[in-house]
Amino acid sequence: STPDPVRTVDPAPVVSVARDEADWPVLAPVGLPSTWRATSARLEIAGDGETVLQTGYLSPNVMYVGLAQSQTKETSFVRDRTDKAAETGSVTIGGLDWTRLETEDRTKRALVRVDDGVTYLVTGQADWPEIEAFTASLRAG
């Protein structure tokens, strides 16, 4: 009967600002069940001055899933945000090809796609089905 310790946020205002400022398609999940909870949303600046939109969610199994997206040219962007995960294959979700990454200890997973110079990165400790379900919900606005 203890209160839920998870602080939820509304990512919509931060996503809206990113969409207003970016000249590339900014993605956000659409139609996720209420069992997914947004826990963070922020804009960051990469080392090369490009904006990074970072949002975080808890999956229905209470595992973290995050979305980072940017037009940054920093070569370490994906490596740093995936704890140097290695490529393990690919998957097609919603007609788009994503590269799968996984850490050596298999505790962290990621899907990455680069489209017209924009890197979209879904990371997390959730299992592949949850990460893929989250990725399938992403839409540009």
Salt bridges, closest charged atoms under 4 A:
ASP4 OD2 - ARG37 NH1 2.33
GLU44 OE2 - ARG42 NE 2.70
GLU44 OE1 - ARG81 NH2 2.59
ASP83 OD2 - LYS108 NZ 2.36
GLU102 OE2 - ARG109 NE 3.34
ASP115 OD2 - ARG113 NH1 3.21
GLU132 OE2 - ARG100 NH2 2.17
